[in-house]
């Protein structure tokens, strides 16, 4: 499958991959996906005064899932929770020009974002 340069760059050069140490304050975590059956994404957001000040992700799955998670986090840091909710799967699909066969990657990342923000 052919991926555009934007997707490949996000996949090859992730800035937000990893996880916060256990003692990092104000961190909320959520996971989406089904281990062993689909891609799995874990998002961690550090939220202070209703603002996302830092973020990390862990992912097992396709190039597009990694790229979608990286893209999302790069766009929601320094945003309020309300602003972060504007990054829907449709926006990710359009902005990254995800192949039709890989739109599930954006759906998974959006689902995880919704879960983590509910935990806030």
Secondary structure, DSSP 8 states (H G I E B T S, - for coil): ----HHHHHHHHT-SSBS---TT-TTEEEEEEE-TTTS-EEEEEEEEETTEEEEEEEEEES-HHHHHHHHHHHHHHTT-BHHHHTT--HHHHHHHHT--GGGHHHHHHHHHHHHHHHHH-
